[in-house]
Amino acid sequence: MKKSAQLSITLMRHGLSTANQAGIVQGQLDYPLHKEGKEQARRLGEFWYEQGRVYETIICSPLQRALETAKVIASTLSIPIIEEPLWMERRFGEAEGLPYDQVRKIIDSLANPISSTDPVFNNGESEWDLFNRASRAVQLILQKGWKSSLVVSHGGILSAALRSILGIQSTISEVRPSGFIFNNTGFTDIAFDPKTSQWQIISHNAQHHLELE
């Protein structure tokens, strides 16, 4: 990335995990990368290397699927990794470890929608708590003042982080609120100008590295 007064941040989702492959809800359960996920991370690292991308640091969720992805990128680009629990995926309570289809049936069978302030699946993380955690995670990066940083995390928390940046709060009762798609190793480039306090979304959920032959 070119040097600039702006702070450049890349939000990236981990590679395909074994649970992703099996259609299992992960939340904060600690599944490793699937072999395809390792290949996705390798291809992205090489793609960025050829682009000449430079990051000061990688801020990473400590969950295996994110940390393994970060290590592949870090090895290719020679970047230090900082593990940050704020970037862990949303806790999905009793839904964690269940097949997606089963969880969808549970949601569809609910007599009343879940409030954005209520825990999901009995002891999970509420939408409100997720939004606030994501806001703190973003704020921490801005306080550090890194000129260019890469966040390797998870779809749910990354979507919440992007909504917090744009000021989009949950206004209706949903288990998973409207948000932003982050595919496996999909990345979103954003920039923040400390002088004007303005954000710029440069690209979202890019996967150019997977489109190359």
C-alpha positions as CSV (number, residue, x, y, z in Angstrom):
1,M,0.0,0.0,0.0
2,K,1.2,3.5,-0.7
3,K,2.2,5.7,2.2
4,S,-0.5,8.1,3.2
5,A,-1.7,10.3,6.1
6,Q,-4.6,7.9,6.2
7,L,-4.7,4.7,8.2
8,S,-5.2,1.8,5.8
9,I,-7.0,-1.3,7.3
10,T,-7.8,-4.6,5.6
11,L,-10.6,-6.7,7.1
12,M,-10.2,-10.3,6.1
13,R,-12.1,-13.5,6.9
14,H,-10.1,-16.8,7.6
15,G,-9.8,-19.6,5.0
16,L,-12.3,-22.5,4.8
17,S,-12.4,-24.4,8.1
18,T,-13.2,-28.0,8.6
19,A,-16.5,-26.9,10.2
20,N,-17.3,-24.7,7.2
21,Q,-16.7,-27.7,4.9
22,A,-19.1,-29.8,7.1
23,G,-21.8,-27.1,7.4
24,I,-21.4,-26.8,11.1
25,V,-22.1,-23.6,13.2
26,Q,-18.7,-22.6,14.8
27,G,-19.1,-19.5,16.8
28,Q,-16.2,-19.6,19.3
29,L,-15.7,-23.4,19.0
30,D,-12.1,-23.9,17.8
31,Y,-12.0,-25.7,14.4
32,P,-8.8,-25.8,12.3
33,L,-8.5,-24.9,8.6
34,H,-9.5,-27.4,6.0
35,K,-6.9,-28.2,3.4
36,E,-8.8,-26.0,0.9
37,G,-8.6,-23.1,3.4
38,K,-4.8,-23.5,3.7
39,E,-4.6,-23.3,-0.1
40,Q,-6.8,-20.2,-0.1
41,A,-4.5,-18.5,2.4
42,R,-1.4,-19.5,0.4
43,R,-2.9,-18.1,-2.8
44,L,-3.8,-14.8,-1.1
45,G,-0.4,-14.4,0.5
46,E,1.3,-14.9,-2.9
47,F,-1.2,-12.5,-4.6
48,W,-0.4,-9.8,-2.1
49,Y,3.3,-10.4,-2.3
50,E,3.2,-10.0,-6.1
51,Q,1.2,-6.8,-5.6
52,G,3.8,-5.5,-3.2
53,R,1.4,-5.0,-0.3
54,V,3.0,-4.0,3.0
55,Y,1.3,-4.1,6.4
56,E,2.9,-3.1,9.7
57,T,1.1,-5.8,11.6
58,I,-1.6,-8.5,11.5
59,I,-4.3,-8.3,14.2
60,C,-5.7,-11.8,14.6
61,S,-8.4,-13.7,16.3
62,P,-6.8,-16.4,18.5
63,L,-9.2,-19.1,17.1
64,Q,-7.3,-21.7,15.1
65,R,-8.9,-21.1,11.7
66,A,-8.0,-17.4,11.9
67,L,-4.6,-17.8,13.4
68,E,-3.6,-20.5,10.9
69,T,-4.7,-18.2,8.1
70,A,-2.7,-15.3,9.6
71,K,0.4,-17.4,9.9
72,V,0.4,-18.3,6.2
73,I,0.0,-14.6,5.3
74,A,2.6,-13.5,7.8
75,S,5.1,-16.0,6.6
76,T,4.8,-14.9,3.0
77,L,4.8,-11.1,3.7
78,S,7.1,-11.2,6.8
79,I,4.6,-9.5,9.1
80,P,4.3,-9.8,12.9
81,I,1.1,-11.2,14.4
82,I,-0.8,-9.8,17.4
83,E,-3.5,-12.0,18.8
84,E,-6.6,-10.0,19.9
85,P,-9.6,-11.8,21.5
86,L,-11.9,-8.9,20.7
87,W,-11.8,-10.2,17.1
88,M,-13.1,-13.7,18.0
89,E,-16.3,-14.8,16.3
90,R,-19.7,-14.2,17.9
91,R,-20.7,-16.7,20.6
92,F,-23.7,-18.6,19.3
93,G,-24.5,-20.4,22.6
94,E,-26.2,-23.8,22.3
95,A,-26.2,-23.5,18.5
96,E,-22.4,-24.0,18.3
97,G,-21.5,-27.4,16.9
98,L,-24.9,-28.0,15.3
99,P,-25.5,-28.3,11.5
100,Y,-26.6,-25.1,9.8
101,D,-29.9,-26.8,8.6
102,Q,-30.8,-27.8,12.2
103,V,-30.1,-24.2,13.5
104,R,-32.2,-22.7,10.7
105,K,-35.1,-25.0,11.7
106,I,-34.8,-23.8,15.3
107,I,-34.9,-20.2,14.2
108,D,-37.9,-20.7,11.9
109,S,-39.8,-22.4,14.8
110,L,-39.4,-19.6,17.2
111,A,-42.8,-18.1,18.3
112,N,-41.2,-14.7,18.9
113,P,-38.1,-13.1,17.3
114,I,-35.0,-12.6,19.4
115,S,-34.4,-9.1,20.6
116,S,-31.1,-7.5,19.6
117,T,-30.4,-7.1,23.3
118,D,-31.1,-10.8,24.2
119,P,-28.6,-13.6,24.2
120,V,-28.9,-15.9,21.1
121,F,-29.6,-19.6,21.7
122,N,-29.9,-19.2,25.5
123,N,-26.4,-18.3,26.4
124,G,-24.9,-16.8,23.2
125,E,-23.9,-13.2,22.5
126,S,-26.6,-10.7,21.8
127,E,-26.4,-8.6,18.7
128,W,-26.0,-5.5,20.8
129,D,-23.0,-7.0,22.7
130,L,-21.5,-8.1,19.4
131,F,-21.8,-4.6,17.9
132,N,-20.2,-3.0,20.9
133,R,-17.3,-5.5,20.9
134,A,-16.7,-4.9,17.3
135,S,-16.7,-1.1,17.9
136,R,-14.1,-1.6,20.6
137,A,-11.9,-3.7,18.3
138,V,-12.0,-1.0,15.6
139,Q,-11.3,1.7,18.1
140,L,-8.2,-0.1,19.4
141,I,-6.7,-0.2,16.0
142,L,-7.3,3.5,15.5
143,Q,-5.7,4.2,18.9
144,K,-2.6,2.2,17.9
145,G,-2.2,4.4,14.9
146,W,-0.8,1.8,12.5
147,K,-0.4,3.2,9.0
148,S,-1.4,-0.1,7.5
149,S,-2.8,-3.1,9.3
150,L,-4.5,-6.4,8.4
151,V,-7.2,-8.0,10.5
152,V,-7.7,-11.7,10.1
153,S,-11.0,-12.7,11.8
154,H,-14.5,-14.1,11.2
155,G,-17.6,-13.3,9.1
156,G,-19.9,-12.3,12.0
157,I,-17.6,-10.0,13.9
158,L,-16.2,-8.5,10.7
159,S,-19.7,-7.6,9.5
160,A,-20.4,-6.0,12.8
161,A,-17.2,-4.1,12.6
162,L,-18.1,-2.7,9.2
163,R,-21.6,-1.8,10.4
164,S,-20.1,0.0,13.4
165,I,-17.8,2.0,11.1
166,L,-20.8,3.0,8.9
167,G,-23.0,3.6,12.0
168,I,-25.5,0.9,11.0
169,Q,-27.1,-0.5,14.2
170,S,-29.6,-3.3,14.5
171,T,-33.0,-1.8,14.6
172,I,-35.1,-5.0,14.2
173,S,-35.2,-8.3,16.1
174,E,-32.9,-10.7,14.3
175,V,-30.7,-13.7,15.2
176,R,-28.3,-12.6,12.4
177,P,-28.9,-9.0,11.4
178,S,-28.5,-7.5,7.9
179,G,-24.9,-7.0,7.3
180,F,-22.0,-7.6,5.0
181,I,-20.8,-10.9,3.3
182,F,-17.3,-12.0,4.0
183,N,-16.4,-15.2,2.1
184,N,-13.5,-17.4,3.1
185,T,-10.3,-15.3,2.5
186,G,-12.5,-12.4,1.2
187,F,-11.0,-9.1,2.2
188,T,-12.3,-5.5,2.5
189,D,-9.9,-2.5,2.2
190,I,-10.9,0.6,4.1
191,A,-9.1,3.8,5.1
192,F,-9.5,6.3,7.9
193,D,-8.4,9.9,7.9
194,P,-7.5,11.0,11.4
195,K,-7.6,14.7,10.4
196,T,-11.2,14.6,9.1
197,S,-12.5,11.5,11.0
198,Q,-13.8,10.2,7.7
199,W,-13.9,6.6,6.5
200,Q,-13.5,5.4,2.9
201,I,-14.6,1.9,1.7
202,I,-12.2,1.1,-1.1
203,S,-13.3,-2.5,-1.9
204,H,-15.4,-5.2,-0.2
205,N,-15.1,-9.0,-0.1
206,A,-12.5,-9.1,-2.8
207,Q,-11.4,-12.5,-3.9
208,H,-9.2,-11.8,-6.9
209,H,-6.6,-14.4,-5.7
210,L,-9.2,-17.2,-6.1
211,E,-10.2,-16.0,-9.6
212,L,-6.7,-16.5,-11.0
213,E,-5.8,-19.7,-12.8
